[in-house]
Amino acid sequence: MTNTKFREIRERLGFTQAELASFLEYGSPVRISEFERATNPRPVPRLLAIVMQALDDGYRPADWPSSGAP
C-alpha cells in the first residue's frame, strides 16, 4: 500500500492520526505520521495495509465507534 493511499483511507474513515493510533492500539500518533510524511516516509507494514483496506472496504469490528471515527 502506498503512503498516499494509507492517508486517503484514514481521512475517508474520519480519523485523525492520533485517533487512528489509539483505535488500532498502535502506540503513538507519531507512528502513524511516519507512514504519511511527505519526505522519507516509512513503508506501511503489510498487516496494517490489510487492516486499513478491510476498513476501507466496509469491515467494522464490534468496537467500532457508532458515529464513525472516535
Contact map, one row per residue, 1 for C-alpha under 8 A:
1110110000000000000000000000000000000000000101001000000000000000000000
1111110000000000000000000000000000000000001100000000000000000000000000
1111111000000000000000000000000000110000101100000000000000000000000000
0111111100000000000000000000000000010000000000000000000000000000000000
1111111110000000000000000000000000000000000000000000000000000000000000
1111111111000000000000000000000000110000000100001001000000000000000000
0011111111100000000000000000000000010000000000000000000000000000000000
0001111111110000000000000000000000000000000000000000000000000000000000
0000111111111000000000000000000000000000000000000001100100000000000000
0000011111111111100100000000000000000000000000000001000000000000000000
0000001111111111000000000000000000000000000000000000000000000000000000
0000000111111110000000000000000000000000000000000000000100000000000000
0000000011111110000000000000000000000000000000000000001100000000000110
0000000001111111000000000000000000000000000000000000000000000000000110
0000000001111111111100000000000000000000000000000000000000000000000011
0000000001100111111100000000000000000000000000000000000000000000000000
0000000001000011111110000000110110000000000000000000000000000000000000
0000000000000011111111000001100100000000000000000000000000000000000000
0000000000000011111111100000100000000000000000000000000000000000000011
0000000001000011111111110000100100000000000000000000000000000000000000
0000000000000000111111111111101100000000000000000000000000000000000000
0000000000000000011111111111100000000000000000000000000000000000000000
0000000000000000001111111100000000000000000000000000000000000000000001
0000000000000000000111111100000000000000000000000000000000000000000000
0000000000000000000011111110000000000000000000000000000000000000000000
0000000000000000000011111111001100000000000000000000000000000000000000
0000000000000000000011001111101000000000000000000000000000000000000000
0000000000000000010011000111111100000000000000000000000000000000000000
0000000000000000111111000011111110000000000000000000000000000000000000
0000000000000000100000000001111111000000000000000000000000000000000000
0000000000000000000010000111111111100000000000000000000000000000000000
0000000000000000110110000101111111110000000000000000000000000000000000
0000000000000000100000000000111111111000000000000000000000000000000000
0000000000000000000000000000011111111000110000000000000000000000000000
0010010000000000000000000000001111111000111100000000000000000000000000
0011011000000000000000000000000111111100110000000000000000000000000000
0000000000000000000000000000000011111111100000000000000000000000000000
0000000000000000000000000000000000011111100000000000000000000000000000
0000000000000000000000000000000000001111100000000000000000000000000000
0000000000000000000000000000000000001111110000000000000000000000000000
0010000000000000000000000000000001111111111000000000000000000000000000
0000000000000000000000000000000001110001111100000000000000000000000000
0110000000000000000000000000000000100000111110000000000000000000000000
1110010000000000000000000000000000100000011111011000000000000000000000
0000000000000000000000000000000000000000001111111000000000000000000000
1000000000000000000000000000000000000000000111111100000000000000000000
0000000000000000000000000000000000000000000011111110000000000000000000
0000000000000000000000000000000000000000000111111111000000000000000000
1000010000000000000000000000000000000000000111111111100000000000000000
0000000000000000000000000000000000000000000001111111110000000000000000
0000000000000000000000000000000000000000000000111111111000000000000000
0000010011000000000000000000000000000000000000011111111100000000000000
0000000010000000000000000000000000000000000000001111111110000000000000
0000000000000000000000000000000000000000000000000111111111100000000000
0000000000001000000000000000000000000000000000000011111111110000000000
0000000010011000000000000000000000000000000000000001111111100000000000
0000000000000000000000000000000000000000000000000000111111100000000000
0000000000000000000000000000000000000000000000000000011111110000000000
0000000000000000000000000000000000000000000000000000011111111000000000
0000000000000000000000000000000000000000000000000000001001111111000000
0000000000000000000000000000000000000000000000000000000000111111000000
0000000000000000000000000000000000000000000000000000000000011111000000
0000000000000000000000000000000000000000000000000000000000011111100000
0000000000000000000000000000000000000000000000000000000000011111110110
0000000000000000000000000000000000000000000000000000000000000011111111
0000000000000000000000000000000000000000000000000000000000000001111100
0000000000000000000000000000000000000000000000000000000000000000111111
0000000000001100000000000000000000000000000000000000000000000001111111
0000000000001110001000000000000000000000000000000000000000000001101111
0000000000000010001000100000000000000000000000000000000000000000101111
